Amino acid sequence: MELKPIRPKKIYEEIVRQIKDLIGEGNLKPGDRLPSERELSERLGVSRASVREALSALAAMGVIDIRPGEGTFVQNVRREAIVEPLAMALLMDRQAAMELLEARQALEGEAAYLAACRAGPEDIEKMAAILKEMDGDLKKGTLGEEADLRFHLAIAEAARNSVLAKLMHTVSDTMRQALRTSRQRLYTTPGNPELLFEQHKQIFEAIKNQKPRAARRAICQHLRFVERELQKE
């Protein structure tokens, strides 16, 4: 019989559990607004960083909706959907999230290189349209994770390598969860939304101008930036 060491719970895991229990028991209903980060921190006796991580996890699971400038609201979710294993794995295990970013560097770095060599006019047009949509999301103050995901998938398709494209689409659901979560964290730092958009523009320009090495460098620098920011408390 093999026994595994018991891992002590992190503070934000306990916050997640409490809020999920309140929703499951009906004490928090769809549309209800949660207290602010500061108020939750004071009432629970924990740091605001722990509260922020817990809210990011709940948002990734689709349990709550974080609306910049408005507040945090309970989503209309099925009770059985309160726990989403993939989101929990990514949010509760920071190492798993970092490994996903490492894997993306390896995969997307080569995809961007090949896209700069092989992209046709229709690929450039598609990426430009998505970039315009991302600019609109930025101006509206929304997270824009769906456009972000489609931009990265468009690069993989422009690489004209069916295996690369299939690999990207295979991990797209994981990426969607991770992108939403990472953007929620990154957007708490002033200037980051604009910086992220500029990084995507640099990737696009390198591909459009057929500069493979610059494209690879731009996308890897972007992913390393995200990794560094997510490691900050």
Backbone torsions as a table, in degrees:
resi	resn	phi	psi	omega
1	MET	NA	129.1	-178.2
2	GLU	-105.3	124.4	178.0
3	LEU	-105.1	139.9	179.8
4	LYS	-104.6	143.5	178.3
5	PRO	-58.6	144.3	178.2
6	ILE	-84.7	124.8	-178.9
7	ARG	-91.2	122.3	178.9
8	PRO	-63.0	142.7	-179.3
9	LYS	-69.7	141.3	173.4
10	LYS	-82.5	158.1	-174.8
11	ILE	-58.8	-44.6	-175.2
12	TYR	-69.3	-22.9	174.8
13	GLU	-65.1	-38.5	179.3
14	GLU	-68.9	-36.7	177.0
15	ILE	-63.5	-44.6	177.7
16	VAL	-57.8	-45.7	-178.5
17	ARG	-61.5	-44.1	-178.8
18	GLN	-62.5	-44.4	-178.8
19	ILE	-68.4	-39.6	177.0
20	LYS	-63.1	-38.8	178.4
21	ASP	-63.8	-41.6	179.1
22	LEU	-62.0	-38.6	178.7
23	ILE	-71.7	-44.5	-179.8
24	GLY	-61.9	-33.3	-179.4
25	GLU	-86.0	-4.9	178.5
26	GLY	86.5	5.0	178.9
27	ASN	-76.1	-23.4	171.2
28	LEU	-118.8	127.3	-175.6
29	LYS	-115.0	159.8	177.6
30	PRO	-52.5	131.9	-179.4
31	GLY	95.6	-17.7	178.2
32	ASP	-64.9	141.1	178.0
33	ARG	-94.6	130.9	178.1
34	LEU	-79.0	155.1	174.5
35	PRO	-60.1	162.3	179.8
36	SER	-67.0	165.0	176.9
37	GLU	-54.5	-45.2	-178.0
38	ARG	-62.9	-43.4	-179.4
39	GLU	-66.3	-42.8	177.6
40	LEU	-61.5	-41.7	179.5
41	SER	-59.8	-44.3	-178.5
42	GLU	-69.3	-43.1	-177.1
43	ARG	-69.4	-33.3	-178.8
44	LEU	-91.2	-14.3	-179.4
45	GLY	70.4	37.6	-179.5
46	VAL	-129.9	172.2	-179.9
47	SER	-75.3	157.0	177.3
48	ARG	-67.1	-28.3	177.7
49	ALA	-63.1	-39.9	178.4
50	SER	-66.7	-41.2	177.7
51	VAL	-62.3	-42.6	-178.7
52	ARG	-62.2	-42.9	179.0
53	GLU	-64.5	-39.9	179.7
54	ALA	-64.5	-43.6	179.8
55	LEU	-66.0	-36.5	177.2
56	SER	-63.4	-41.2	179.0
57	ALA	-63.8	-45.4	-179.6
58	LEU	-64.9	-37.2	178.2
59	ALA	-66.5	-40.8	179.3
60	ALA	-63.5	-30.0	178.5
61	MET	-82.3	-5.2	-179.4
62	GLY	79.9	13.9	-177.6
63	VAL	-81.0	-36.5	179.2
64	ILE	-129.0	163.3	178.2
65	ASP	-123.7	117.1	179.7
66	ILE	-94.2	114.0	-178.1
67	ARG	-109.4	108.3	-179.2
68	PRO	-53.2	128.6	178.3
69	GLY	84.4	-10.1	-178.7
70	GLU	-114.4	-45.8	-178.3
71	GLY	139.6	-168.3	-178.5
72	THR	-118.1	127.0	-172.8
73	PHE	-125.5	148.5	178.0
74	VAL	-74.7	133.5	179.3
75	GLN	-83.4	161.1	174.7
76	ASN	-88.2	89.2	-175.5
77	VAL	-118.1	153.6	173.9
78	ARG	-68.0	143.7	-177.7
79	ARG	-58.7	-38.8	-178.2
80	GLU	-70.9	-13.7	-178.9
81	ALA	-94.1	4.0	-177.3
82	ILE	-61.7	-34.1	177.1
83	VAL	-106.9	120.3	176.7
84	GLU	-112.5	107.6	-172.3
85	PRO	-54.4	-41.7	-178.1
86	LEU	-62.9	-48.0	179.5
87	ALA	-62.4	-40.5	179.6
88	MET	-62.5	-42.7	-179.3
89	ALA	-61.6	-42.5	-178.6
90	LEU	-69.9	-39.9	-174.0
91	LEU	-84.3	-35.5	-176.7
92	MET	-84.2	-16.5	178.3
93	ASP	-121.5	95.1	-176.6
94	ARG	-60.4	-33.3	179.9
95	GLN	-60.8	-38.3	178.8
96	ALA	-63.3	-39.2	179.1
97	ALA	-65.9	-39.7	179.3
98	MET	-67.4	-37.4	179.5
99	GLU	-68.1	-33.4	175.8
100	LEU	-62.9	-42.3	178.6
101	LEU	-65.2	-37.4	176.4
102	GLU	-61.9	-45.9	-179.3
103	ALA	-63.6	-37.5	178.9
104	ARG	-66.0	-37.0	177.8
105	GLN	-60.4	-44.5	-179.0
106	ALA	-64.4	-43.7	-175.6
107	LEU	-76.2	-50.1	-173.4
108	GLU	-79.5	-24.4	175.7
109	GLY	-61.1	-45.7	179.3
110	GLU	-71.0	-37.2	178.9
111	ALA	-61.1	-43.4	179.9
112	ALA	-65.5	-39.5	178.3
113	TYR	-59.5	-49.2	-178.2
114	LEU	-68.6	-36.4	179.3
115	ALA	-62.1	-38.2	178.6
116	ALA	-65.9	-26.0	178.5
117	CYS	-86.2	-31.9	-166.6
118	ARG	-119.3	-9.9	-175.0
119	ALA	-60.5	135.8	176.3
120	GLY	-97.0	175.2	-179.5
121	PRO	-55.1	-37.9	-179.0
122	GLU	-67.6	-33.4	177.2
123	ASP	-67.2	-44.8	-180.0
124	ILE	-62.8	-41.6	179.5
125	GLU	-63.1	-41.6	-179.9
126	LYS	-64.3	-46.4	179.8
127	MET	-63.7	-39.0	179.7
128	ALA	-63.3	-40.0	179.5
129	ALA	-65.9	-41.1	179.3
130	ILE	-66.8	-39.6	178.7
131	LEU	-62.1	-38.9	177.1
132	LYS	-63.3	-39.6	176.9
133	GLU	-64.1	-39.7	178.0
134	MET	-63.8	-37.8	176.8
135	ASP	-62.9	-40.2	177.4
136	GLY	-63.9	-42.1	177.4
137	ASP	-61.4	-40.4	179.3
138	LEU	-62.0	-45.4	-179.0
139	LYS	-67.4	-31.2	178.9
140	LYS	-81.6	-14.0	-179.5
141	GLY	81.2	18.5	177.9
142	THR	-92.7	163.8	-176.0
143	LEU	-66.8	-41.9	177.1
144	GLY	69.3	30.1	-177.8
145	GLU	-69.5	-27.9	-179.6
146	GLU	-68.3	-44.3	177.8
147	ALA	-64.8	-38.5	177.9
148	ASP	-58.5	-48.2	-179.8
149	LEU	-61.8	-44.8	-178.6
150	ARG	-65.0	-32.1	176.9
151	PHE	-63.1	-46.4	-178.8
152	HIS	-68.6	-35.9	177.2
153	LEU	-68.6	-34.4	178.6
154	ALA	-64.8	-35.3	176.8
155	ILE	-63.5	-44.5	-179.4
156	ALA	-62.7	-39.4	179.3
157	GLU	-68.5	-35.9	180.0
158	ALA	-70.4	-16.4	179.3
159	ALA	-71.0	-14.4	178.6
160	ARG	56.0	40.8	175.8
161	ASN	-129.6	109.6	-172.8
162	SER	-62.9	-33.1	-179.9
163	VAL	-68.9	-45.7	177.5
164	LEU	-59.1	-45.1	-178.9
165	ALA	-62.5	-42.5	179.5
166	LYS	-65.4	-39.9	178.2
167	LEU	-61.8	-43.0	179.6
168	MET	-64.1	-43.0	179.7
169	HIS	-68.6	-30.8	178.3
170	THR	-63.5	-39.2	-178.0
171	VAL	-96.1	9.2	-174.5
172	SER	-63.6	-38.1	179.0
173	ASP	-64.3	-41.5	176.8
174	THR	-62.9	-42.3	179.3
175	MET	-63.9	-38.5	-179.5
176	ARG	-59.6	-46.4	178.3
177	GLN	-62.4	-45.6	-176.6
178	ALA	-66.7	-38.8	-179.9
179	LEU	-64.9	-42.4	179.5
180	ARG	-62.8	-45.3	-178.9
181	THR	-65.1	-46.5	-177.0
182	SER	-65.8	-39.0	179.4
183	ARG	-65.8	-36.9	177.8
184	GLN	-61.2	-39.7	179.3
185	ARG	-73.1	-45.8	-176.3
186	LEU	-65.2	-34.4	-175.9
187	TYR	-71.7	-9.4	177.3
188	THR	-74.2	-16.4	178.3
189	THR	-96.5	119.2	-179.8
190	PRO	-55.4	136.9	178.4
191	GLY	92.2	-19.4	-178.4
192	ASN	-65.1	-41.4	179.3
193	PRO	-57.2	-44.0	179.2
194	GLU	-66.0	-38.8	179.9
195	LEU	-65.6	-41.9	178.3
196	LEU	-62.4	-40.4	178.7
197	PHE	-64.1	-42.8	178.5
198	GLU	-61.7	-37.5	178.3
199	GLN	-63.5	-40.6	177.6
200	HIS	-66.8	-36.0	177.0
201	LYS	-63.4	-40.4	179.2
202	GLN	-63.9	-40.4	177.3
203	ILE	-61.1	-47.4	-179.1
204	PHE	-60.8	-46.0	-178.0
205	GLU	-61.8	-39.2	179.9
206	ALA	-65.6	-40.6	178.9
207	ILE	-68.8	-45.2	-180.0
208	LYS	-59.6	-39.9	-177.8
209	ASN	-88.3	9.8	175.4
210	GLN	57.0	51.1	177.7
211	LYS	-117.0	86.5	-173.4
212	PRO	-57.1	-47.2	-178.0
213	ARG	-65.7	-39.5	178.9
214	ALA	-66.1	-36.6	179.2
215	ALA	-65.6	-46.2	178.3
216	ARG	-61.2	-45.3	-179.2
217	ARG	-62.4	-42.5	-177.2
218	ALA	-64.6	-43.6	-177.4
219	ILE	-72.5	-35.3	178.2
220	CYS	-70.5	-38.0	176.0
221	GLN	-63.6	-39.0	177.6
222	HIS	-61.2	-48.5	-177.7
223	LEU	-68.7	-33.9	177.0
224	ARG	-69.4	-35.6	176.3
225	PHE	-61.4	-46.7	178.7
226	VAL	-59.0	-44.6	-179.8
227	GLU	-59.5	-46.5	180.0
228	ARG	-62.7	-42.2	-178.4
229	GLU	-65.9	-38.8	-178.5
230	LEU	-71.5	-20.9	179.1
231	GLN	-80.9	-12.0	178.3
232	LYS	-77.7	147.3	177.2
233	GLU	-90.8	NA	NA
